[in-house]
């Protein structure tokens, strides 16, 4: 192989050496110097494509491979031209999710190959067809193409085609219920990564697929192992969009493990790194960020992230429905989650299960919670039955724990509190075994409600205290709960948050501790000193640094000039695909192409402000909001280690967002010594 960059194409002097050592930007600069003197050869264009991709310059990479295909065709080398066209299709598929242009480039590659004998290019073509069909939910066609990719990849020494063909086969097996054989096949594919059989780019692609498969199955232990392996891999092979993908996968695992602050950091960095790639998949880290913010009680920040994800054509459910529930909009939440289940999202993505029952599982978990809150026992019963069936088929510990809690919620809503206790206890144990403290704490709260319904007030109090202590420890916020019976509010003299040098004395509810002072502690002190006052995050940051923070310092255009030009070129490719779909009478393909077109038009429209001015991203207020929220959560988590009751109080009463404030509990005096 020489053209696609998926094998060992010959290096070109210093640029090739720079690429080999991972210095992508240097390789691009050297090739641009050559380009100023003369047209690049096809091999040099391939080198430029790989280097630009590694440097995060996606459109430059695609342009280089497009030029390579044209150059090879003009030289009469149609096999190489087809390979370059296949490379364009593959990377458009991976990085944009726009299937209409992908189909156009695949058709071009097939025309160039004609009836020529089988070659490595045919293996790459089969591999790309496999995932185009897989991401569009066409399991039957994907399975046929995967079989060809495995066969051709093995016979023509294209290990990546064979590996990804096997991954797709395994994922299809899992999605259709053949879990154990599918997992065994994935384990076999993993050998090709750890044995060094694949090059750096191919290894990154397979790592990503393995993690997606495990997380879709809720096999979080395996997902975490592969995420850690991918983290080690990316240190020396930081290929383009894989950096951001690594971060999103890591954020998902950190959220599950209760490391909310670290998860937020990873999600924000993923947003920053994936933003320039201008694809629907940008909604993925935004949705993860929204999920983390929802978990930490930052409802304003969660809404901003989830709505932005929706604006990028991503499906942010079930988190958006759960946000509405947290905001008290139970009817809106129920309508949203019902619509998401009735009308599954058709956005092509390999990051979530594209078909089968696993795609519905998270939605059903949310529907049970929402419908139980709404008193819609009938819908909750139906959703619980479906979720229990999915858990029985796929048999992951997380799915089993989620199904147990759903049954507990349903039984409690039906009035069978005794049976609900057993299911909730199983959920607490299951989530604890998985290593998911937040989910275990939520199950503890439902268990407390069941115990309270049976008149076991002491047991209920212990359960709720344990749940809220866990939430405070990880910097999360839990809804619901009941006041602890028989407790009297602390007196004003017991409330202190006083700084003494580099430590802070914290007195609350009859207990005094000393903790190390932190930036977040100083933010808390300002909030406690003036209850109910709203502080803009820029004022908090300015008070900490001694300087007045000013809005500004944007992160650059939402969509840069090169991307806008590429989007317009893709629109023409989509129009061609729509015309072909109409000629063939293929309504499904036409609908997918129309969705691609609508998405691109929205993206282009959103890139411009009033008067046609280019919009910019990342205001100072947003960065300050993220920083202040993170610092406050970290401070509360440190307080929880020494004074859980104080941390629990802060989780209940401190509101974060662009404006932050302390909203006192009416049972607790607001006179703080600060």
Steps between C-alpha positions, in 0.01 A plus 500: 500500500628846418216744453259497792745547781368186671813301422865596475512757219854610414610804699629811326821608668465736794119514479477121518736494796292765679184298440667182624591667831151652538600859429201558274513878480866494399421248227219720368727808499773318310257372237347845462850633428538243223153586368603864457775388261318232299185282500518216750524145369222251587723345770568846647130583495434184699773604742335842529161341563631286785702786650210747482266245656744444784528875552123535529461667158222279376391697195862538388539123527187430296606753237842334470347156444249641252791656307690173523210311345478750214878493444513120490210491253672754274810278501294196399534324837132442571562240771696757705236762417231265631698437818529873563127542431426224750719679753295817451179302553633330811613818672185690406306216658712497815516873551177650366229234510380637164416184310391659171852625412639168624279309257608733220871435558443125534317502166790692346747243632292216355485671160877544500556134589255376238543127445867490600622199700466504877762709680570657842280790391203264473560402865496866610189560292319208665607624845361849435176362356471289816495802728290719272229235521562431870467867599181529294348204684497257204614188684452255212706695246762587762547132581549414131759773451676404824539144373662635183728733698624210714556276198667761279699648786643159583581404142654835403683575825288796611481435877287807574225390259496153655507637856219750451299244307524270801413784739188583299404131490546474876296814568220375277502168683476677836225736384291206380540318832794265436697664780757238598609409145521871419716572805727209416549636148580846639763345725658341193506836320664659801803281441567681172534826694722387784719288272597799284335354192341838415658838436431792734192629321350154461565422867317818601200407289477150649549627857211741449276229360574266791410769754180595317394137493563453874329820607200429279469167678550668841807280555671783685788298642614399153431848365718646774783259425497591131467869580812480714679312221392764248623771739845338502491464122406861431801637691725404211248487216285812538319462169250780439148438621603196703629734771154645555334159477735362764397785726126442457536130576707589805244759613224237480697260718599773748135604531404141575777471761383817675797719405276789393766772498742296290217392269404864443859588415526219246165586341592868467834410343325260264268781391798724439689236301206372298347839417734566202397169342154640426293187508178384655707298740589829672163453671640191673740678741241775548244240607750341736575844647128556548466164675782582741360846576157351563658257743673781690186712521611761244166509321572823313829366365342164419227665296750712308710195406208274411322759287824575317540127432145494364584797279788301350263224392582267789243317713556608865246259648436373759692781670284784374184327625667435837597867514136598454411263783762663724352840408158380615357483146371145537253517212762632259744232614244223443414630154866529401597150606191346339581676172864384515385139537231526233722679247857369534770739386631420151824701525773258383758437773724221607516641855163350597324177399349579158230236531346247735371509856821630658430839344173516697634397841613844630175654375294239682693556824413869481139432404440289809638773727302775327173309482528391862535869594202586278284225648468329161524146633383336178778645285754435775389136511542457124843665500613290797398180323691594187809603699496177700488302176798689360696443821424130489620476139823697534582409862734783592516588868411862431191414297391254769540766771309755293217252442485415871464867593231543234306211652548656844361834382204325335418287804515804724267690267262201503498498881704182557774656712615168647582357157651836399751474785639175361540637148658824625744309719600297194548826307719650774713187508519479122605861447750475786653193334523689171679783681238766428454701822245749367271230362534310829409817694189554284396140571557568872257793486229290334566229759461762775159596358396134503619455859316815605179370340528195725540715811871427537605858560836421656601277210382761252701772675817291488451423132444863411797620704723246329377608158554870565842442654601315182364779283687763701821298480491488119368854453159390372148620575213269587135595462225395735544383855328595824600710802658291772234458771576613851796723410519861606659763282850613605536833675656801333804486728586160353529628141848612399709493184803695618837523329812471718810527282505209258228304679134560564297429812160351413237481774153367435237288680702473819820383335815697421775390262802656336555460125759631256396823332438480126386734226154341511488558878550871441216501247282326760594758762375783279172320438447417868578857604210635292214248489263521201724744313580398142869526408599497134783252450720775358460690829603191697803445278589868514476503878737205518762641261468861607422602143170575334441219253372623167288315249701423191788287385297272280617162377471588133229449238230243560577380146813621325528600133641170382220309670233727353639436151504125568142509630386665178684234298330229707162658428561445128595136571184455706288646221650241263415220745144628536456508124627142474273387785200658327590328173521165679182561698696440825299699755715393796820619334327821392389572858852443635649728237241769574592479870866548405408803292287655775782453749759670279272794428439547874873488567574758234218725617622473858852602401390856422360773722325825420606659175678185387772529765678178594393378843766407755499235770610473860425831676679604820170459690467137392857417592458674837171318561665165439801588715296634795258205495790256492678676788185508713431129442857411587484708820178331608650158432796584725265624775306173471811306600504677839145629555233309300210694657647833390566365151143369479372845600709669230388256231139590584542876520776620263382576146754517220484627144583833341362647823577326830329544835446345839129432567472426874305206630214656702575253780859623530599851618670706233727696732846372409828608649717533190 
